[in-house]
């Protein structure tokens, strides 16, 4: 699992076959998960997949269909 830190929240990432599972701890009110294909871009978009709750974390499974898809948690 790879992780990154955003304002004290740790985003967990695990790959399974053709999917990525992203997770972050609850509570995380006000944070949104965004993605882009260019990490230098200012054009980050909200992820359309909806997270579920699993063992005190929000968890989301996204297709691993693009090389170079980057994710971040951001508090607007």
Helices and strands as residue ranges (DSSP letters): E 2-6, E 9-16, E 19-25, E 31-36, E 45-46, E 52-54, E 57-63, E 70-75
